[in-house]
Amino acid sequence: MSAPLFVAIDLGAGSGRVFLAGVAPGELLLEEIRRFHYPPRHLAGHLRWDAAHIFAEIKAGLAAAAQRARSLGRTIHSLGVDSWAVDYGLLDAAGQLVEDPICYRDERTAHALEDVFARVPRADIYQRTGIQFLSLNTLFQLYAHTQAGIAPDAKTLLLMPDLLNFWLTGRAVTEYTNATTTQMLNAHTGNWDEKLLAQLGLPAHLLTDVVPAGTDIGPLKPELADALNLSGVRVIAPATHDTGSAVAGAPLQPDWAYISSGTWSLVGVELDAPLITPETARQNFTNEGGAFGSIRFLKNVMGLWVLESCRKEWLQRGLTVEYDGLLGDVAARDDFPALFLPDDERLFNPTSMTAAIRAQLAETGQTIADDPVAISKAILDSLAFRYASVMRAIETLTGQPIAGVQIVGGGSQNGYLNQATANAMQKPVLAGPVEATVIGNVLVQAIAAGRFASLADARAHVAANLQPRRYEPQRSVAWAAAAQRYADIEARFG
């Protein structure tokens, strides 16, 4: 087979992968070439990313991808980078990094929201941007950074995937889907909201032009192309926000919603235009940009970060908690040991996740055994009920019923959570593709290359070559009673 290949660089908040992919007729090749880790570390007073290390790992992955393509007798047409949202790097006039980027879980934005709202009303910001309020948003990070003092030699601000694209090509631009997550882009114009930035005293001169997903950023720098054996390879901006790529890669049926399930869970639907009303503002829904003009109307839910944080604690205590075995033990229980609101801010980055959960449980008169199985079941059941609550809100806000939900990403492998979600929502669930983000990244590249005429055509190709697992809702008195318990808890904290 001589059809060209594509490289997808997919960066999560702590680990990344380089994939070699092919989408020739009848083909959906997804081969992981390299996996690497880069946990944030405390440096110079903040929790920071080692950007140089990330780039070195990407280059190693690209070299390996080039070698693998040659062994297959195929060429690489282009590559694309997607990553987590909101974090950014600052460059000086020579294009050098001024300082290592600060991680969104850093504490510098602890009081930024109230300070920003004192200068610009919350309702005005939402009306202009359509983006949900999270303390981690770039708007609040940059405000805190400005107040603390931005290095005087900073000349350019680039979100993480745009920073990497700059290092790959020498061209500095900001891709649209990720730009929308900053809460600094005007939802009505699709450009930076200069009035908002001016009201907050933010350095708009650091920002670059916004380009849509599918933009050809340019060829690899000659020195990189030579060193990596990737001559002639183009760099394409996919939906550089990883959730934007995940949704692009989800072969959604009409009237179906999605959950991009991982460290965070992004729960939403695709719309043709932003939905910005007093009620969407009150419920803190967001209108993030999608590929090819779509809007991802969604809400962030804390996600499997809660469970993974508990597993790290158990490991530190010497408890071996193997994931599949844990889920099997959870599924074997038919009770509901405890329920809580997963989106409690205390669960964002606590010193002890189990202690933070217990603190919320105590406020509703609940206790839970110091048992990984019981705690894991409480986490997964609570996530499922939270997903169902968000879906009901989406139906009300959009006026459109949801027929079912497609769960994509790594969390789609969690069979217990998939079934619990179907039960909580009383709607069918399709689980997969696991690598939706990589697939979406590749599909946008393939559309740019002319392989597909549209995203609908590209998604049809995915649907024809993948078989997701289906979960039908189950009814029981116990689930109904637990749903009411959760509703009471959410009414108290939500």
NORQUI-V373105 format. One record per backbone hydrogen bond with DSSP energy under -0.5 kcal/mol. CO is the residue of the C=O (numbers start at 1). NH is the residue of the N-H. Records with the same first field share a line. If there is no record, write none. Layout:
CO: NH / NH
This chain:
5: 77 / 78
6: 21
7: 9 / 80
8: 10 / 19
9: 11 / 82
10: 12 / 17
12: 14
14: 38
15: 12
16: 36
17: 10
18: 33 / 34
19: 8
20: 31
21: 6
22: 29
24: 27
28: 30
29: 22
30: 32
31: 20
34: 18
36: 16
41: 48
43: 46
46: 43 / 48
47: 103
48: 41
49: 51
50: 54
51: 55
52: 56
53: 57
54: 58
55: 59
56: 60
57: 61
58: 62
59: 63
60: 64
61: 65
62: 66
63: 67
64: 68
65: 69
66: 70
67: 71
68: 72
69: 73 / 74
70: 73
75: 5 / 77
77: 234
78: 7
79: 236
80: 9
82: 11
83: 242
85: 87
87: 160
89: 158
90: 98 / 99
91: 155 / 156
92: 95
96: 92
101: 49
103: 106
106: 109
107: 110
109: 112 / 113
111: 115
112: 116
113: 117
114: 118
115: 119
116: 119 / 120
121: 125
122: 126
123: 127
124: 128
125: 129
126: 130
128: 187 / 188
130: 287
132: 134
134: 137
137: 140 / 141
138: 142
139: 143
140: 144
141: 145
142: 146
143: 147
144: 148
145: 149
151: 154
156: 91
158: 89
159: 163
160: 164
161: 165
162: 166
163: 167
164: 168
165: 169
166: 170
168: 221
171: 173
174: 211
175: 179
176: 180
177: 181
178: 181 / 182
179: 182 / 184
180: 183
182: 139
184: 193
186: 190
191: 186
192: 194
193: 197
194: 198
195: 199
196: 200
197: 202
198: 201
202: 204
203: 206
204: 207
206: 157
209: 174
211: 176
212: 215
215: 217 / 237
218: 235
221: 224 / 225
222: 226
223: 227
224: 228
225: 229 / 230
226: 229
230: 233
233: 220
234: 79 / 236
235: 217 / 218
236: 238
237: 214
238: 240
240: 83
241: 245
242: 246
243: 247
244: 248
245: 249
247: 250
249: 251
250: 252
253: 256
255: 403 / 404
257: 406
258: 268
259: 261 / 408
260: 262 / 266
261: 411
262: 304
263: 305
264: 262 / 266
265: 267 / 301
266: 260 / 268
267: 299
268: 258
269: 297
271: 295
274: 276
275: 277
277: 281
278: 282
279: 283
280: 285
281: 284
286: 288 / 298
288: 296
290: 293
291: 294
294: 290
295: 271 / 297
296: 288 / 298
297: 269
298: 286
299: 267
301: 265
302: 305
303: 306
304: 308
305: 309
306: 310
307: 311
308: 312
309: 313
310: 314
311: 315
312: 316
313: 317
314: 319
315: 318
318: 320
319: 321
320: 322
322: 326
323: 327
324: 328
325: 329
326: 330
327: 331
328: 332
330: 333
340: 342
341: 344
344: 347
345: 348
352: 356
353: 357
354: 358
355: 359
356: 360
357: 361
358: 362
359: 363
360: 363 / 364
361: 364 / 366
362: 365
369: 371
371: 375
372: 376
373: 377
374: 378
375: 379
376: 380
377: 381
378: 382
379: 383
380: 384
381: 385
382: 386
383: 387
384: 388
385: 389
386: 390
387: 391
388: 392
389: 393
390: 394
391: 395
392: 396
393: 397
394: 398
395: 399
401: 403
403: 428
404: 257
405: 407 / 430
406: 259 / 408
407: 432
408: 261
409: 412
410: 413
411: 414
413: 415
414: 418
415: 419
416: 420
417: 421
418: 422
419: 423
420: 424
421: 425
422: 426 / 427
428: 405
429: 471
430: 407 / 432
431: 469
433: 409 / 436
435: 439
436: 440
437: 441
438: 442
439: 443
440: 444
441: 445
442: 446
443: 447
444: 448
445: 449
446: 451 / 452
447: 450
454: 458
455: 459
456: 460
457: 461
458: 462
459: 463
460: 464
461: 465
462: 465 / 466
469: 431
471: 429
476: 480
477: 481
478: 482
479: 483
480: 484
481: 485
482: 486
483: 487
484: 488
485: 489
486: 490
487: 491
488: 492
489: 493
490: 494
